[in-house]
Amino acid sequence: MVAETLWPTRCAVCDRPGTPLCPDCIASLPYIDSLLACPRCGAPFGRVQCTECNRVLLAAFGYEEPPYRQATSPLVLTEKVRRIVTVYKDQGERSLARPMASLMARATPPPWLDDDAVAFVPATAAARRRRGFDHAEHLARELSWLLDVDFAPLLATPRRLDQRRLGRAERIQNMREALRVLPGATVPDAVILVDDVCTTGSTLFAATEALKAQGARTIHALTFARA
């Protein structure tokens, strides 16, 4: 109580005190319209002709189609949404995990609720030490509770990666080498795979491949936002 009085929780977008994400800002976020989005990869305007997961584009990266069955996100990654992610991950506002996960839960297609587990793409050890927590793990735990689907940490902590100067094909290969299933983990048949943001899709592709290599048959990818 004393800490809240001296340093009140403030909205990550408008800085209004009282809540980590205020109702007005939640209402004004750039939501993805599922009727316009790609039904496979979730690209915001890919319903008729997707520019992100068409076979011509994917062939350049060694794919005929995305390795996951379906992907979706509630929000487009605008500057406003990027600020929410930054305040959550890099400014340590862990209370944002619940409202972020709530938006993700609302975007989750009902058939996904029959999946066996909610897993997550783990942060590197360096990122976890710097932040003091694993951002995707917290989102996955909140989602597990909201969706009433079991939480299962399945992927091992990847080695430190620097993807900033890499192209999409290089990022995919980099992530393939970095992501592995935890030793001894039992990978269920159907998994909801959680991360905070989808940009090139390379991380979700590599994580999906790692899980499928160890027995998963169906992967549904769920992120808070996508570029």
N, C-alpha and C positions, 0 to 999 in steps of 0.2 A: 504493500500500500504506500509506504513512504517513497519508494523508488518511482512508482507511478505518479505520485504527486509532484516530485521534483523533476522527473523526466518522463512526461506523459507519452504514451504511445501515439504516434502520428501517422496519418495516411501517407503511404509511400508515394502517392502521386501529387496530392494537393497540400500536404503537410498539415491538414486539419487534425487537431488532437482528438483522441477518443478511440480510434480503431486503426489497425494496420492498413485497411483498405476501405474507405468510406463508401456508403451506398451510392452517392452521386457519381463517384469515379468508377465504381463497378458498372453503373448503368451506361457510362459514356465510353467504355472500352470498345476497341474495334473487333467485334465478334465476327467469326467466320460463319457465313450462311451455308449450312450443310446442303442446301438445294443447289448452290452454285459451285461447291467444292468438288474436287476430284474424289470419286467414291473409293479409290484405291489408296492414294497417298495423302489425301487431305489437303492438297494445294488449294488455296482460297478460291481460285476461279478456273478450276480444271474440269468442270463437269462435262463439257462438250469435247474439248481438245486440251489435254493436260500438257503443259510445257515442262513438267518435272519428272514424270514417270512414263513418258512415251517410249516406245522401243528404240527409236532412232537415237534419242539422247542416252538411254541406259546402255545401249550397245557399246558406246565409247568408254564405258566404265566396266565392261565385262558382264553386264546383266541383260536378260531378256525382259525381266519384270522385277519389281521390288521383292526381296526375300520374305518380307512379312505379308500377312494376308491383307491387312488393312491398317491405315494410320489416320489419326485425327488429332485436332487441337482446337481449343475454343477460340483462340485469339491470333490475330496477325501481329507480327513482331514490329510494331511501330516504336517510336521513341518513348511514348508513354508506357508501353508494355515493357520495353527494355529497362526502364527505370524501376519498375516493380521487381524484375528479376535481379537487377543490380543491388537494390536495397536488401532483398532477401538473401542473396548469396554472399555479397561482398561487404555489406554493412551489418550483417549478423542479425537481421530482423526475422528471427525464426517464427514469430507469430504469423507471418505471412503464409506459412505453409498451409494452414487450414483454409483461408479464403481462396488461395490459388488452387488447392486440391478440389475445393467445392466447384469451382468453374470447370475444372477438368472432368469431374464426375458428371456434371450436367451435359457435357459433350460426349460422354461415353455411350456408344450404341447399346441398346438393351441386350442383344445377343452376346456381347462380351461378358456379361455378368455370369455366364455359365463357365467362364474360364477357371482354371484350377488355381491360379496364383497371380499376384501382382509382384513383379520384380522391378529392378531399376538398373540404370547404367551408373556404376560407381565412379566417384571422383578419384583423381589420383591421390596418392598419399600426401603429396606436397600441398595440394589444394585443400585437402581435409585438415591438415595441420594449420594452414593459414586461416581457414574460416572457422575451425573448431567444430565443424559438423559436415555431414555429407548432404548436400541440398536435395539431390534426387532421392536419397533414402527417406528423408523426412516427407517429401511429397508422396512417395510410394506408401509409406506407413499410413498417412492420412487417407489416401485413396482406398487402401485396403479396408479401413474402418468404414468409410463412407459407402463403398460399394458392397461391403460384406463379402469380400473375396480374400482368401488367405494371403498373407504377406510372406514372400520367400526371397531372401538374398541369394541369388544364384550366380552372379558374376564376380570374379575376383578383382581386387583393386588393380587397375592398369598401371603400367610404368608411366613416368612423366612424359608427356607429349607436348610438342609445339606444332600446332597445325596452322598457324597464322599465315605462313607463306606458301602453303601447299595448295595445289589445285584439288578438284573433287576426286579424281582418280587416285591421286597420291594420298589424300586423306583416308579414303576407303582402305587402301593397302596398309597405311600406318595403323589404323584402328584394328584391322584384321590381325596384325601382329601383336597388338597390345591387349586385346580382350580375350579372356578365357573363362570358362566355367570354374567355380570354386571346386577344389579337390574334394571328392566325396559327396558333392551335392547331387541330389536326385532331381533331375529336371522333369517337371510334369508335362503332360501332353499339350496343354493350352495355357499361354502366358500373356498377361498384359504387361508390356514393357514400358517403363516410365522414364522420361527425362524432362528437363526443364524447357529446352528450346530445340527445335529442328531447323537447321540452316541448310547445309548441303545434303543432309540425310546420311552422311558417311558413318556416323556413330551408330545410328539405329540399324543400318545395314549390317555393320560388323557385329554388333551385339546379337542381332537376330541370327546371323550365321553361326555364331558361337553356341547359342542355345539349341539351334536345330541340329548341329553336329553332335550334340549330346542327348538327342532324343525328342526334343520338342517338335510337334507337328504344326501347331498353329501359334503364330505370334501376332498380337495386336499392339501397335505402337501408339502411345499416348503422350503428348507433350503439352505444356502450358501454352506455348506459342510456336509459330513457325514463320520463317522468313518468306 
